[in-house]
Structure formats: structure tokens, C-alpha cells
Amino acid sequence: MQPPSTAAMWTHLSALLTITVGASFCCGLGGILGWIAPMTIRNNPRNLQDPLVRHHGAQAMNFGITQGIMVVLGFIMYLSGVMTLSLATVDQQSEPVVPLALPIVLLSVLALLGAFVITGIVFAIIGTVKASRGQMWSYPKFVAWPMVKA
């Protein structure tokens, strides 16, 4: 018989593993699908009546959904920056002129997204530890937007 906090721990750990490992192996697709494993664990018939698993499952789902939204927004911003750079070099016949602000903005966006990913990983590890100890814990609002309720 497993301890009651094991399923709650796996909600956070599965979201973290899907986002990090899945994103590195499958072209970023894992970053979009990080909410599926916590939803599966949370909605398992054995866990439907367990408030600890339902709470941590909802928190991990919010984390996965927020990470997915940020991956899509980051991809759109990256694509628009690359297209702007390519258009700037194509339009100029003699010497390509790229505005100085564009690389600075792209680097700033990449730095912000990188910081968001690192804080997300840290808070997912904290959530995993808290769930394994049987404690209620919630992600900060800037890492996991509260969309799914327990």
C-alpha cells in the first residue's frame, strides 16, 4: 500500500518531467502538454475523494497550462522577431540595416522566458517536496495562473 501523498507528489513531478524532458526531446511539445499527466492522476477514480491529491493535481494542472501558454507566446514572439530580422535584411538591396532595438528586445524576451522557466522548475520541485510530505501548497500566481480549482 502506497502512502497517501505519493499520488499528490506525482502530479507535480509528472508535470515537471513532461515540460522539461518532453520539451527537450520533442521540439517543445512537452512544454505545451504539461497539464495532461496531472489531470490524469487527479481524475483517477482512486484519487477523486482525496483532497490532497485533488489540490495538488489542480496546482500542477495550473502550472502545466501556464507553462504551455508561455511556450506558445514565446514561440510567437521568437517567430515574429526572426521574420522581422529576415524582412529587414531582404528589403535592403545594398547593405542590410537591422535596428539596434530589435536584438535588444529579442534578448530581453529570451532572458525573461528563461527566468520564467527556471522559477517554474524551482517551484515545481518545491511542490513535489511539499506534496510528498502531505502538506498543502500552492504555486505563486506568476508561475501558475489559477485556472483549475481543487
BELBELNOR-V44476 format. One record per backbone hydrogen bond with DSSP energy under -0.5 kcal/mol. CO is the residue of the C=O (numbers start at 0). NH is the residue of the N-H. E is the energy in kcal/mol with one decimal. If there is no record, write none. Layout:
CO/NH/E
CO/NH/E
This chain:
2/5/-1.5
3/7/-0.5
4/8/-2.3
5/9/-2.1
6/10/-1.1
7/11/-1.0
8/12/-2.3
9/13/-2.5
10/14/-1.5
11/15/-2.5
12/16/-2.7
13/17/-2.5
14/18/-2.3
15/19/-2.7
16/20/-1.7
16/21/-1.1
17/21/-0.6
18/22/-0.9
19/23/-1.4
20/24/-2.0
21/25/-2.1
21/29/-0.8
22/27/-1.5
25/28/-2.4
27/30/-0.7
27/31/-0.6
28/31/-0.8
28/32/-1.4
32/35/-1.3
34/38/-1.6
35/39/-2.2
36/40/-2.3
37/41/-2.7
38/42/-2.3
40/43/-0.9
43/46/-1.7
43/47/-0.7
46/49/-0.9
48/50/-0.8
49/53/-2.3
50/54/-2.3
51/55/-2.5
52/56/-2.7
53/57/-2.1
54/58/-2.2
55/59/-2.6
56/60/-2.3
57/61/-2.4
58/62/-2.1
59/63/-2.6
60/64/-2.8
61/65/-2.4
62/66/-2.4
63/67/-2.1
64/68/-2.4
65/69/-2.3
66/70/-2.3
67/71/-2.2
68/72/-2.7
69/73/-2.7
70/74/-2.4
71/75/-2.3
72/76/-2.6
73/77/-2.6
74/78/-2.7
75/79/-2.5
76/80/-2.1
77/81/-2.4
78/82/-2.5
79/83/-2.1
80/84/-2.3
81/85/-2.5
82/86/-2.4
83/87/-2.1
84/88/-1.6
85/89/-1.7
86/90/-2.2
87/91/-0.7
87/96/-0.6
90/92/-0.6
95/97/-0.5
96/98/-0.5
98/101/-0.8
98/102/-0.7
99/103/-1.2
100/104/-2.7
101/105/-2.6
102/106/-2.6
103/107/-2.1
104/108/-2.6
105/109/-2.5
106/110/-2.2
107/111/-2.5
108/112/-2.6
109/113/-2.3
110/114/-2.4
111/115/-2.2
112/116/-2.3
113/117/-2.4
114/118/-2.5
115/119/-2.1
116/120/-2.3
117/121/-2.3
118/122/-2.6
119/123/-2.0
120/124/-2.0
121/125/-2.1
122/126/-2.5
123/127/-2.1
124/128/-2.3
125/129/-2.7
126/130/-2.4
127/131/-2.1
128/132/-1.3
129/134/-2.5
130/133/-1.1
139/142/-1.5
139/143/-2.0
144/146/-1.4
